[in-house]
Amino acid sequence: MPNYSFLKEAKVYIVYGTAKKQLDISSVSFSQTFTEETRSVKTLHNQNNMFEGSVINTANPANFELRVNLLIEDVSKILFDRLTDTNSFDLYISTESDVFYLEKCVITNGTINIERLRPLSLSISGQASKLIPGSSVPSGMTLRTASSSRTYNLNKDLFVSLGGTNISDHLVSVSMELQNDVQWIPYKTVNTATGTRYPTQYTVKGKVLAGNITRYLNDDTESNSQSYGINQSLRIKAGTTIGGLFKGIDFNSNNCSLTQRVEVGTVFTKSSDWRMVQNPASVSGVFTYFT
């Protein structure tokens, strides 16, 4: 009887240098496509060949998506740090019957999912050089099994400060997203070997760190409901304080642009779209995951 691979059985391992960890995932998907080049097969003596020929030997970057829980423990920090520094890593997706290997991954987008009394999580999408199905764990490398201690961060202590003013009350939602503009170098210039050509090198052209803060509109929040601003300081802390130590996401920027508007629904709300315009020495200096 054939063995099938089931999504519910999938385990995801990240390998970065000598670090190897099993991620706590709630979803995963991945794929890779190829580019087809057509060519005419008509000849001077045979004009009846109407169907073009085909050459397929170039792979597009593989795509993957993950949603991981940002635990109190540091098991997911290795992935969050790759979001901020855009360094490459490898992923292994293991089922009961197979192992799929994503080589040289880079994260293009990461969204922090912040909902009160729901586990703090990170949704990422990215690209990889190569997807190798039917793989196996490399000889001499043992992937670490999941830690027996996994504590979900229920985000009990959500704090938001805008322009030095605490606006943590009357919150409806808070969102944060980091986009990395990743461009792969055309493979024809870096890989001339025969066989399938895979992308091997990439550059990061830019980054965007932005989000939204939505609050109920009332006597305390109605001021500046239709406004915009620049040079605004913004602090967002989403997590849990344990023994006086904060565990979770901490965003702290002294320079953001801001637009605010009224949104009409069953309950009126005030929506504030923000984008960081500060250029810190490193993204991790203003956008940190504490474990």
N, C-alpha and C positions, 0 to 999 in steps of 0.2 A: 504494500500500500504506500503511495507517495506521501512524503511529508510536506505540509504546506507551511508558509510563513504567515503568522497572524500579527496584526498591529498591536493587539493587547499584550502580546508576549515580548514586544520589542524592548530591548535595553540599549541605552545610548551611553557610550564611553567617549570621553574627550582625552586627547593626548597632546600635551604641550611640553616640549622638551622632555625632561625626565618625569614630569607630573602626569599621572594617569588617574582619572576619577570617573565614577559612574554618576551621571546626572539624574536628578529627580525630575522626570518629564511628565507632562500631561498630554502632549501630542508631539508627533514628528512626521515629516514628509520629506521626500527627496526625489530628484530625477535628473537626467541629463539627456540633451538632444544633440543631433548632429546636423551639420550644414550640407545641403545637397547642391552640387554645381552641375548644371545641364550643359550639354554640348550638341551641336548639330551633327547629324550623321548622314546628311545629304552629300552626295558627291557629284562631280561634273557629269558622270555617266549614269548616275542613279538618283533621280529627283523624286522618287516615290517613297523614300524613307521619311515619313511624317512625324514619327515619334522620336523625340530627342534622347540621346544617350545620357547617362548619369555617372557622376563621380562623387562618392561620399567617403571622405577621409579626414574631415575636420570636425572636431567636437566643440560645441559651445560650452561655456562654463556651466558646471552642474549647479542646480539650485536646491536649497534645503530650507526648512522651517522647523523651529523648535519652540516649545513653550515649557519653561522650567520654573519650578518653585524656588523662590529666594529664601532659603531656610535660615534659621538662626545659626546653624553650623556653616562652615565655609565651603561646602561641596560645590556650590554654584558660583562662587567668586571667580574661579578660573575662567568661566565663560563670560561673566560680566566684564572682567578686565580685558578680554579680547575685543569686546565691544568698544571700549574706550581707546585702546591703543592700536587696534586694527592689525595686530600681528596674526600670522597664520597659525593654524593648528590642524589636527586630524580628528576625524570622527569615525567611530565604529558603531554600526547599528546591528545588534545581534538578536536573532530570533532562535527558536528551538532548533531550526534546521539549517540556518545560514548566517553568514556575516557579510554585511555590506560596508565597504570602506570608502570614505570620502577623504580624498587627499588634498592637502593644502587649502583649507577652508578660510574664508574671511567673512566677517559679519558686515552686512550692508545696512541693516536697520534693526534697531532695538527699541521696544516699547515697554515701559514699566507699567504694569497693571495694578492700579491703586483703587481698592474698594474697601470701605470700612468693614471690619470683622470678616474679611475674606483673605485667604492666604496671599501674601505679596508674591507676584510672579513676574517673569520676564519673557516676552515674546520676541523672538529674533527671526530674521531671515538673512540668508547669506548665499555665497557662491563658493564653489570649490573647483580645483583644477580637473579632478578626475573622480568618477564614480566607478568602483570596481565591485561588481556583484560576485557572489560565490567565493569571497575571500576567506581568509582565516587569520587568526591572531598571529602576528609575526613571531617567528621562533625566538625564544629567549625573553619574550615580553609577556608578563602576566598582568592583565587588567585587574585593578582592585575592585572587589565587590562592594556593594552599597554599604554605607555605614549603618550600623544598627541603631544609631542615635540620629533621628531626623525630626526636628522640631519646626513646624510650620509657623511662619511669622504672620500673625493675624492683624498686624498693622493697627494696634490699639492706640498708638501715640502719633497721630497725624498733625503736623504743625506746618503752617504756611504763613510767611511774612512777606509783605510787599511794601517796598519803600520804607522799611523799618516799622511798619504797622502790622500787628498780628491780625490776620484775617482767617483764622482757623475755624471760627464759628460760621454756621449757616452754609457749610459746604455741601454741594451736590456731587461734584466729581472733580478729580485732579488727574491730569495726564502728563506724561513726560516721554519724549521720543528723541532718540539720537539717530541721525541718518549719516552714513558714510558714503561719499561719492566715490565708489570703487570702479576703476577702469582697467580691464585686462589688456596687456600689451599684445598686439596681433601676433599670433603664434608663428606665422610664416617668417618672421624676422628673428625669432628666438629658438625655433625648433624646426630643423630641416631634415630630421630623420625620416626614413620611410615608415609606412604604416600610418595608423591614426595619429593625427596631430592634436595634442591637448594644450590648452593655455597653461603657461607656467609662471608668468610674472604679472604683477598688478601694481598699480599706483593709486594713491588716495588723493583725489583732486580737491576735496573740500569736505566740510562737516556742517551739519545743521542740528542744533539742540533746541527743541521748542516744545510747546505743550499748551494746555488750556486749564483754566481754573473757573469753575462754574459755581455760583452761590445763589441762594434764594434771594430775591429782591424784596427788601423790607425797609423799615425805618433806619436800620443800622447799616445797610449796604447800598442804599439808593444813590449816594453821592458819587459823582463822576461816572455815572452809568453809561454815558455816551462820550467817550474821551479816548485819547491816545497819549502816549508818552515815550520818552527815551531816557537812557541813563537811569533806569529803575533797578534797584537792588531787589533780589528775589531769593528767598530761602524756602525750600520744601524738604521736610523730613517725614518719611513714611516708614514706620517700623514699630519696634517695641523696646522699651527701656527695661533692662533686667539688671538688678543690683547696681543701679546708677549708671550702667553702661548702655549706650544706644546701639541697637542692632537693626540695620535696615539701610534704606537709601537716603543719602543726604546730598541735596543739590544746593549750592551756595554761590551765587553770582552777584557781582556788584554792578553789572551793566547788561540790562535787558531792554528790548523794545516791547511795547505793550499797546494793544488796542482793546477797548471795552465797549460792549454793546448790550442792549436789552433784548432778551429773547422771550417771546410770548408763547405760553402754553397753559396748561391747567393751572399751574402756579408760575408766576413771572420769575424769571431768573436773570442774573447778570453774568455774562460770559466774558472772560478775559483771555485773549490769545497772547502768548508771550514767545519771544525768541531771544536766545542769548546772543549778544553781539560782542561780548568780551572775548579776548584772545589770550587765554591762559597759557602758561608754558606747557601744560599737559591737561587734557580733559579730566583726568583722574584727580586733578587738583581742586576741581569744583563739583565733580560728579562722582560720588564715592559710595561703595557698598560695604558697610561695616558688619562684621560677623564676630 
